Amino acid sequence: MSETKTNGYMNGSPSHMNGKPSQNGHMNGKPTQNGHPGSPVPGGSKDAPKPNIFKRFSDKIISGLEFAFYKSGSNCRVNSILELWSYDETTINALNDATVKTAVNTITTSPMYYNDFDATTVLGEISRDGSGDIDSAKAAKMTFFLLGEDAYKDNSESWQKLAIDRSLTGYSGISNTYVFATRSFSDEGGNAISDDIKFLSSGYMLVIVFIWIILSRFNLRDQRIALTITGLLVVGFGLGMSFGLSSAAGWKYGPLHSILPFLLLGIGVDDLFVIHGSLNSLSHHDHQKPVSEITGRMLKHAGVSILVTSVTDVMAFGIGATTTLPALKSFCVFSCIGIVGLFCYAATFFVACVTIDLNRTRQERDGCLCCYVHKNYTPNKCSERNLLVTFMQKFYAKFLLKLPVKVYWDSIFGDFVNLEQNFNQDWFIPTDSYAYDYLQAQDKYFPDNGALANVYCKSITYSSKKSNFESLYTSLGSSQYVSNGTVDSWYKSYTEWLATNPTTHNAGKVSGAPDYWPTSEAHFADLLNTYVTQISSGQRHARELVITYSSTSSVYSIDASYVRFQHKLFANAKAEIEAMDAMQSLVATQFTDSECFPYSRQYLTWETNKVIQSELYRNLGLAAACVFVVTLILIANLWTSLMVFICVIMTLVDVAGMMHLWGLTVDTVTSINLIIAIGLAVDYSAHIGHCFMTISGERNDRVKATLVEIGAPVFSGGFSTFLAFILLAASTSYVFRTFFKVFFLVVIFGLFHGLAFLPVLLSWIGPSPYLSADKRYQDPEFKHPEHDLQGFDNKAMDMKQVSEYT
C-alpha cells in the first residue's frame, strides 16, 4: 500500500473514572518539500516508511515501563494499524504493499484484542482507489492505553514523560513525530502560565515606577519612596489576605486565579491615587492645620469615595460567587476577600503612612534619608508643578466643556447578542508547544476523532436487558455524533460468545436452543466472570466491568459496567452540546437515569458551555443591579447614581461589542473578566460622580473642579492598570492573552465614560450638590490676596469659606 505510513499520529485523552484506562499517544509525520508535515512526498511508496519502522518505534516506547500499561489478557493495549499483524516483527518485515492493502481493507476484527477494527480510525487523510478500497494514507496513529487508577499514577506519568521525550527526539525513517499525553494539558498549560510570570513581574516593576512618579515630586524633600513602598505593601497585604483566608476556608486555586494579582493591583492602586489626590486638592488654608485635621479632611472625601467603589466591587463579585460554575465561584470569593483587604489596609495602614509622611515633610526631612533634616530648603519650581493636574485644569476640562465637544460625545457600541458562546480547552495550550503542534496535526489528519465517551450502567438486572443493550449498540453505531467503528460493547461480545459456545462452561446455567441464554442473573454474572477472566476474546473487557463475589451466597454479581464509544470532532460548542444532549436522549430511550448514563471527561467542558452564557447574563444583571443599589445608598443621590450606572452598562456593552470584533467568545475566562469589568468600570465613574456632589457652584464649574480634583487620580489608576498588563500582549497563555484583551478594552472604555461621557452628562443634567458641599471652583488665574495657593496641586479648588471671603 503506497504511502500508508508517510505520516503517523498518536492521540490520547485522560480518564479519571476508576476501573478504566487512560490513553496517550503520538503522531509521526514525514515532511514535504517545503518542510511541512502531512503533504504527499515525492517518489510515491518508496519514500513511505515500512511497517517494521513503526514496530521498532512501538518497542522503544513500551520498553522499560510495561507496568504502567493497561493489558488485554497478556498483551499491552496499543491501538494502531500494526494490530493486524499482532506486532510480530517477523511477519511485519515480510509484508509488501499488496498484502498490507489487502489486510487493511478486509480485516474487521483485531487479531490481538478481538474487538471491531476499522482502519479508518488509525489512518489519516486516506486516499481510495476506483473500487473504493483504501489505497494510501498520509498519517498513521498509535494510541497507548495506560492504567488510570491512583495506584498507578506515578508509573503512568513516568511513562508519559519518557514517551514524550523519546518522541520529540525523532526516529529513523519517521521525519516528524507529534505527541500528546494525559499530562500534556497540565504540563504545557501550567508551564505557559509559569513562564509568563516574567511579564507579571515586569508589569509590577512598571507600576512601581509609575506610582513613585505620581506620589512624588522630584526634589530632595518630596521624593516619597517610602510612601510608594507602603502603597505596594497595601496591594501585597490584600493579596495575602485573599489567598490566606480563601485557602483556609477550603476554596480551590486554579489557573484562572493567576490574573488575581492584576485585578487587586488595579483596584488597590486606584484607591491609593484617590487618597493622594484628595490630599493634594486641599486648600492652602487646610494645609496649615495640624496633621490630624489634614488627615480628617482628606478622608472626608477620599474615604467615602473608596468606600463606594469597594462596596460596589465586593457586591459585584459577591453576586458572581453565587454562580453554579465552580471556577468562577472560587475566583469571585478570592476577589471579594482581596478587595475587602485592600480597603481596610488603604483606609488604615496607608493613611497612617501618609500621616507620617506629612510630619516628615513639615520637619523638612529628606525623602530618602529621613534622619537628615534640610535647613531652609526651597524645592525647585519645576518639581512643584503637577503636569497631569495642570493638563486637566488648563486644557482638558476647558476643551471637554465646549459646546461642540459636548454635543459630539459618543462611543463604539456593541451588543451581547453577537458575542458568541464557545470554549475549547485546547486554547489553554501555548502556541509554541509540542502539544499545540499535535492538536493542529489532529485537526488536519483526523478530523473525525473527537472525545472518548462511555455509557455507564449501575447495578441493574443485566440478564433481562438484552434487547436494551442491543438497541443501545445499534443506536450508538448509527448516530451522526459517533465516529464509525468506535462503539465497543462488552455485552455484544459476551452474547456472541454465548451463542457460539452453547455448551462451554454452562453446567446447566443456560437455556436450550436457540437462545442459550443464562437462566438467572446469578448465572449471567457467573458466566460473564468466566468470559472476561478465562476467554482471550473477553479479557479485553475485564476493566469495563465491576464483578464481585459473595462468599455468603456463593454467587457473582455485576456492580457496574460501561460501553465505550468515541464522538466525532465537532466544529463548535453548539455542535458539542447537541451531541451531548443527543447521547443523553439516546441512552434515556433504553434505560432510566438511575440505571445508565453517558459520560465523557469532555462533557464537563460541554456542560459548562451549555450554561455559561445564561450564567454570565444572570451574574452581570444581578451585579449591575447591586452596583446601582449600593451607589444609590452611598452616593445618596438617585440622579447621580443612575448616571454612574449608565456609564457602567455602556462600558460593558462597548467591551462586549469589541470582544466580538476581536474574536473572543463567552467562556469561563472571558466571563470572569467581564465580572471584573463591572468593578473597574464602577471605579472610573463612581469617583467622578461622588466628587461632583461635594462641590458647589454652576454645573460647568463643578465639572471643571471635579476633573481637576479627581480626574488625575482616576486617570492615573487606569493607566497604572494598563501598565500592569501591557506586557501580557506577548504571552503565549490563553488566560493571559484574553486578560490583556479584555482589560485593555475595560480601561479604554472605562476611562472614556468616566472622564468624558459622565462629565459631559453632569454638565448638562447634573443634580444639585450635597447640602454639606464645602468646595467651590476657583479660576486658576485667580490668586487670593491672603492665601497664596502656589505650591499645592489643585489651584482650581479652594474652601467655600475662602471663596466667599473673596
N, C-alpha and C positions, 0 to 999 in steps of 0.2 A: 504493500500500500504506500503510495508516494506521499511523502511529507507528513505522515501521520504524527510524527514526534518533532516536527520543526520547532514547536514551542511547547512548553509544559507549564502546568499551573497547579498550585496546591492551595486549597482554601480551608478555613476552619472557623468554627464558632464555639464559644464555651458553653458548657452545660453545668447548671448549678443544682439540678434536681438529683437527689440521692438515687443511686442504682442505675445511672446511665452514664455513658462515656462522654468525654469532651472530644472535640475534633481539632486538629491542627493540620496545616498543610502548606505547600508552596507550589509555585509555578515556574517552569523553566522555559526560557524563550531564546530563540535564535534571531540575531539581528538582521535587518535588511541592508541594502547597500548604503543607506544613509544612516545606519546605526540604530534605527528604531525597532523595538521588538514587535513581532507579531505579523509582519508582512511576508509575502512569499519570498522565498530565497532563490536566486538564480541557480540553475543546474538541476532542478527537479529533485527526485528522490535520492539521488546520490549525495545530496547535501543534508538530508534529513538523518538525525541520529537513529541508530538501530535500537530495538527494544532492550538489548543487553546493556546499553548505556544506562537506561532507567533502572534496570535491575541492580547495577552496581551503585547507582545513586541511592536506591532504597536501602540496600545493605549498609551503606555508610551512615545513613540517618538512624536506622534502627539499632545498630550495634552499640553496645555499652550500657544502654538503659532500658533493656527489654521489660524490666519490672514496672515501668510506667504505662505499659500498653494494655488496652482492653483486648481480650482474646476471645476468639470464637473457636471453642474447642482448644486445640493446642496451637492454633495459628494466631499471630498478632493481626488485628484487624486493620488492613491497609487497603483502601479502595482506589483502584486505578485500572488502566487497560491491561496491566500485567496479571490481573486476576485470572484472565482467560487461560493463562499457562501456569498458574499456581506459583508464580515467581521462581520457576525452575530454570536455572541459568543454562543448563544443557539444552533444554527444549527451546529456550529463547534464542540462543546462539544459532540454532539450526533453522530459524524462521526465514522466510523470504516474503516479498511483498504480496504474492498471491495468497499464501497461507494466512498472513495477517489479515488481509482483506476479507477472506472467507470467514475467519473466526469472528471478526468484528460485526459482520452482517448476519451471522447465523446463530451465534451462541446467545441465549437469552437468560440463562441461569448460571450464576457464578459456580465454578467447579470447586472453589475453596470454601465458600460460606453458604452456598445453596440458596441464596436469595435471588430475586429477579435482577437481571443485569441488563442495563441499557447503555450501550457505548456512547450515546449522545450526551450522557451526563458526565463523562470523563474526557471528552474530546471537544475542542472549541474551534469555531469558525470552520465548520465541516463543509466539504465540497462533495457532491454526489455525481455519479455517472448517469448515463442516459436511462438506465433502468431504475434509478432511484436509490441505488446502494451507496454506502459511504465509500468514497474513493480516496479522500485525503483530509487532513485537518491541520490547522496551524497552531494548535495548542493541545497539551495533554495535562491532565490534572491528577494529582495524587493526594489523597486525604488519609491522614493518620488518626486513628481513634485512641484517645488516652483515657485512663481511669479518672473519673471526676470526683470521687469521694475525697473528703478532707484528709483521710489517712494516706492518700497517695498524692496530695497536693505538692509536697516538696519534690518528689520524684518527677511528677509531671512537669513542673516548672523548670527543673534542671534539664529535662529532655528538650523542652521547648527552646531554652537558651542555646543548647548545643545544636539543635536543628537550624535555628535562625543563623547562628554564626557560620555553620558549615555551608548553608545555602547561599549566604551572601558572598562567600569566598569563591563560589563558582565551581563547575565541574567540567572535566574534559569532555568535549562533544556536545555540551549544552552551553550556549553562549550567554543566555540571560536566565536568571532564576528569580522568581517573585515568591516571597514567603510571607506567611501570616500565621500567627498562633493565637491561642487564647489570651496570652499575656500581652499581645501587641497593643491592644487598646490602652491598657493601663500604662504600659511602658512608654509608648510613643506619645500618648496624650498627656501623661503626667510629666514626661521629660520636656515637652514643649512648654508647659506652664513653668516648670522649674528653670528652664533655660531663659525664659522671659523675665525672671526676677531681676536681671540686669537692667531691663527697661524700667521696672518698678523703682529700683534703687536710683537710677539716673534721673527719673522723674521727680523723686523726692528731693534730690540734690538741687534741681532747678527750682523747686518750690521753696526750699530753704533760702536760696539766694534771693528769690523774689520777696519772700516775707521780710527778710532783712532790709531790702531796699524800701519796702513800703513802711515798715515800722521805724526806720531810722532816718537820720539826716547826716549828711556827710561832713561832720565836724567831730572834734575830739569828745565833746560832751554828749552828743545826741546819737552816737552810733550804737544803737541798742542791740548789741549782740546777745547779751544775756536774756533780754526780753524775747528775742527771736527763738532762742533755745527753749525757753519756758513755753512758748506757743506751740512748738513741736512736741513738747512733753505732754501738753494737753491732748493732742491727737493720739500720742502713744498710750497715754493712760486710758483714753476712751476705747482704743482698740484692745488693750489688755483687759479692760472690764468686759467688753463684748465677748472675747474669746473665753475668758475665765468663767464668767457666770453662765454663759450658754453651754459650755462643755460640762460644767458641774451639774447643770440641770439635765444633761443627757442628750442635748441636741448634737446632731452629727455634722461634721465639717466635710464639705465636698469640693470638687473642682471649681464650682461657681463662686465659692466663698473667697476665691483669690482676688476678686475685684473689690472686696470689702475695704481694704486699706485705702483705695482711691476714693470710695464713697465718703468715708469718715474724714479723710483729708480735705475733700472739697467742702463738706459741711462745717468741719471744725475751723478751718482757716477763714471761712466766711464769717463765722461768729467772732473770731479774733479781730478781723478787719472792721467789723461793725462797732465793737467796743473801742478800738483805737480811733475810728472815725468820729465817734461820739465825743471822745476826749478832745480831739482836735477842733471840734466845732464849738466848744465852749468859748465864751467871750473873754476878752482881756480882764474884765471885772471878775469873772469866775476864777480865773487862774491866779488871782491874788488872794483867794481864800485859803484856809487850811486844807491840807491834802485830803483829810477825811470828807470835807464838804465837796471837794472836787470829785472825789470818787462817787459820792452820792449823786451829784449832778450827772455824772457820766452814766451811771447805772439807771438813772431815772428814765432815760430814753433807750440806751442800748440794752438794758436788762429786759425791758418789755419786748423790744424788737426781737432779740434772740429767743425769748420765751415763746413768742408767737410762732416763729419758724420751727423751733424744736418740737413743740407740742404737735404742730401740724405734720411734721415729718414722722413723729412717733405714731400718730394716728394712721397715717398713710401706710406705713409698714405694718402696723398692727392689724389693719384690715387684710393686708397681704398674707399675714400669718394664719388667717382663717381658711386659706385655700386647702383643697384636697391634694395638691401636688407637694410631696414631701420636700423636694429640693427648694422650692420657692418658700415653703413654710419655714424651713430651717434658716434660710438666708434672711427672711424678714425678722425672725426672732433675734438673730445676731445683730441686725441693723438697729432694731428698737433699743436694745440694751446699749449698743455703742453710742447712739445719739443721746440717750439719757446721760451717759457718762460724759460725753462732750459738753453738754450744757452745764452739768454740775461742776466739772473741772474749770470750764471757762468762766463761770459766774463766781467761783471761789478762788481757785488756785491762780488763774491768770490775772484776775482782778487784784489779788493780793500782790502779785509780782509787779503789776502796773503801779500800784501804790508805792511799793519800794523804789521803783524806778523814778517816780515823781520826787520822792525825797532825795534820791541821788542827784537828780538834775538841779534841785533847789540848793543843794550843798556844793554845786559846781564840781562834782566828782567826775573823773574820766569815765568814758563809756566802756573801755576795756579793763583798765586798772582802777577799780573802784576805790582803792586805798589812796590814790593820788588825787589831791584837790587842786584845781586850777585857781590861780589868783587873777581876779579881774579879767576873766576870759570873755572875749567877744566873738561869737561864731561868725564865720564868713557869711556875707549876704546871700551868696548862691545857695548855701545849704539851708537857708531859711525859706526858700521857695518850694512849694509843693506843686510840681508841674501838672500832675493829674487833676488836682483841685482847681488850679488856675485854668486849665483847659475846660473843665466843666463850667466854671464860673464865667469866663470871658468869651468863650466860643460856643461850646455845645449847647448850653441852656438857652442862649440867645437865638442860636440857629434853629433849634428844635421848636421854639415857640413862635417862629414867624408863621403868619397865616398860610402861605402856600405850602410850607412844610407840614403844618398841622393837617391840612386837607389831604396831603399826599401820603399819609401813613397807610401802610398795607403790608401784607406778608404773603409768603408762599403757603398755600393751603393744600392739604392732603386730606385723605379720609381713611378710616379704618376698614371700609368696605373693600378697598383694593389691596389691603395688606393681607397677603396670602398666609395660610397656616400650613407650615411644613417643617419637618425636622428630620435630620438624618444623623445618627450617631457617628457616621464616618467623618462628619465635619470636624470632630474633635481630633482627628489625626492630622498632624502637621504636614504641609505640602512637600517638605523636603525629606520625608522619612521613607524607609523601605515599605512600611505598611501602606502608605498612600500610593506608591507605585503598584503595589499588589492590587489595591482596590480599583485603580484605573485599568489594570490588565483584566481584572474580573469583569468589569463592565464591557470591555471590548470583546473578550473571547467567550465569556459565559454569561450572557445577558439573562438567561433563564434561571440561573442559580440564585435562589433567594433564601429566605430564612428557613432554618430547620425547625420543625414543629412536631408535636406528639399529641395523640388523643389519650388522655389518662383516664383509667377506669378504677373505681374503688372496689371494695369487697362486695361483689354482686353475684348473682347466680349465673355463672358463665355458661353452664351446660344448657341453659334454656334460652340463651341469647344468640344462637347460631345464625338465624336469619338477620338479626340486627347487625352482627359483625360482618356478615357477607355484604349487606347493603352499604354498610359504612365503607368497606374496602372498595366497592364498585363506585360509590359516590365520590370518594376522595380521588380515585384514579381518573375519573372523568371530569373533575372540577376544573374550571378555567383558571383557578388560582393556584393549582398544584402542578409542579413540574412532572412531566411524563416519566413513568418508571421509578418514581421515588417512594411510592407507598410500600411499606414493608410491614405486614401484619403477621404476628405470631399465630393468631387464631386461624388464619387461612392456611399457613404451613402445617399447623397441627391437624386440622381437619383433613387435609390432603394426605397426611401421613396415616391417619386413622383409616381413611378409605382404601389406601394401597397396602395396608398391613392389618387386615381384619382379624387375624388370629394371633399376631405377635404381641406378647406381653398382656393379653387381655385377661386371661384367667377368669373368664366369665364376667368381665366388667363391661362388656359392650353388648348391644342388641344384635340381632341377626341381620341378614341381608334385607334390603340393600343399604341400610343406613350405617350399620356398625358404629352406633353412637353410644357413648358411655351411659349406663343406666341410672346414674346418680351424680350429684355434684361431687361427692367424695371420690367416685371412680374417675370422673373427669379430671380432677386435680391430681389424682394418683398417676394416671397415665400421662398427664402433661408433665409431671415431675420426671417420669421416666424418659419422655421425649427430649427434654432440654438438658438432661444430665448424661444420658447414655447414647442418644442417637446423634450422629455427626451433623445431620441437617438441622437438628433442633438446638444444638449447643449455642449457636449464634444468638438465639433468642433468650438465653438464660437471664441476661441482665434486664430484659424487658418485663420480667415477672417477679413478684414477691410471693413465694410459696412457703408456707410454714407447716410444720408437722406437730400435731398434738400427741404427746406421749400418753395422755389420759385416754383419749378416744381412739388413738392409733389411726388417725386419718390425716390426709393432707388437705389444706385449704388455700385458696388464692386470695391474698390480701389486696393486691394492686397489680396493675399492668399498664402498658402503653403500646400504642401503634404509631410507627414512625412515618413521616412524610416530609416533603420539602416544598415550600412555596416557590412560585416564580419570582423573578426580580421585578419589582413594581417601580413605575416612573415617579410617583409622588406619594405624599402622605394620604391623600384621598383614596388612592387605589389600595394602599395598605390597610386602611380602616375598613374598606369594603371587603377585602379578603378576610380579615379577622372576623368581621360580623358574619360573613358567609360561612366560615368554618364553624362558628358557634351555632348558627342556624342548622347547618348540615348535621352536626352531632346531635342537636336537640330533636331532630326528626326520628332518631333511633333510640336515644337514651334521655333520661331526665338529668337535670343538673346535679342531682345527688348521686348519680351513677357514673357519668363520664363527662369530660370537658376537654376542649382543645387548649393547648398552651405552647407558647414559644417564648424564649427569652426576649425576642424582638417585640412580642406583644406588649411588654412593659412600655416600650417607646411608642408603639402604635396606640395603646390605650391613652397614653399621655397626650398624643396628638389629637385624639378624639375629643378630649375635654378641655384642652388648654386654651383654646380660643374663647370659649364661653367663660372659663375661669378668669381669663385676662379681662374680659369686658366687665365681669362681675366685680373683680378686685378694683379695677380702675374707677368704676362707677361709685362703689362704696367709699373708696379712698377720697375721691373728689368731693363727695357729699360730706365726709368728715372734715375735710380741709375747709369747706365753706362754713360749717357749723363752728369749728374751732376759731377760725379767723373772725367770725362774727362775734363770738364771745370775747375774744382777747382784744381785737381792734375796737369793738363796741360801736360799730357804725355799719348799718346794713348796706349803704350805697358803696362805701369803700370796699367792704368785704366782697360784694358782688363783683366789683371791677377786678379785684385780685383773683377771684375765682374764674372770671372770664379769661384772664391772662394765662392762668394755669391750663385751662381747657384748650385754648388756642395754641399754646406751646405743644401740648400733647398731639393735637391734630396735625400741626406742622411737622413734628418729628415723625409721626406715623406715615404721613404722605411722602416725606423724603426717604424713609426707610424702604418704602415700596420701590421708589426710583433707584435706590442703592442696591437693590437685590436682596434685602433682608426679609425674613419671614417671621411669623409668630411661632416661637419655640420657647423652651424654658429659659434660655439665656436672654432673649430679647424681652420676654415677659418681666423678668427681674429688672432689666434695665429701664423698662417703661414705668415700673413702680418707683424706681429710683428717680425717674424724671419728674414725677409729681413732687417729691421732696425738694429737688433742686429748683424747680420752677416756682414753687412757693417761696423759697428763699429770695429769689431775684425780685419778686413782685411785692411780697408782704412787707419787706423793709421800706420800700418806696411808699406804699400805702399808709403804713403806720406813721412814718416821719411826716408825711403831708398833713396828717391830722394834728400834729403837735405844733404847727406853725400858723400864725395868724396873718391876716392881710388879704390882698386880692389873690385870685386863683393863680394868675401867671406868676406873681411874685412868690407865692408859696411853692409853686413847682420849681422855680429857679433855686430857691433856698433849699428845697428837698434834694435836688440834683447836686448842689454844692456840698451839702452835709453828708448825704448817704450815698450819692451816686458813685463817688470814687471808691468807697469800700465795697459796694456791690460789684462794680466792675473788677476790682482787684480780686475779690473772691472768685468770680467766674474765670478770670484769666489764670489764677493760680490752679484752679481745677483743670483748665486746659493744658497748662504746663505739665501737670502731673501725668496725664495720659497721652500727650502728643507723641511720645516715643513708641507707644504701643502700635502705631501705624505700621511699623516694621515687623510686628510679631507674626510668627507662624501659627500661633494658637488661635483657634476659632473663638474661644471665650474672650481673649484679649482683643482680637481684631473687631469682634462685634461690640465689645465695650467701648472701644475707641470710636467707632462709627456713631453709636447711639449717643454717647456723651458729647461728642463733637456737635451733633445736632441740638442736644439739650442746651448746651452752653450758648450756642449761637442764637437759637430762638428764644431761650430763656432771658438772655441779656437784652435781646431786641424788645421783647414785650415788657420787660421790667424797666428799661432805660429809655425807651422810645414810645411804644404804644401806650403804656399806662400813664406816663407823664402828660402826653397829649390829651388823653381821655380825662384826666384830672383837671387839666387847664380849661376844659370845656364844661364839664358837669361835676366837678369835684364838690363834695359836701363841705359844710362849714367845719371849722376846726373844733377841737375839744374846748370846753369852757376853761380848762386849765392850761391851754396853749400859752407858753411863755416866751416864744421866739417869734421874731418878725424879720422879714427880708430887709437887708440894708444894701443900698447900692455900693458896689465895690470901689467906686471912685470917692465915696464919702469918707471923711475922716472926722471922728468925734473930737471936739476941742479938748476934752479932758481925758479921753480914753483912747490912746493910740493903739490900734489893733495890729500894727506891724509885729511880725514875729510869731503870729499864730496862723494856722492854716486857713481857717474859714473867715475871711474878712467880709463875706456876704451875710454873715449871721451876727446878731447881737441880741442881748436880752431885751425883752419887751420894755422893761422899765427904762433902760438906757436910751432906746429909740424914742420913747415918749419924752424923756428929758430934753432930747434934741429938738 
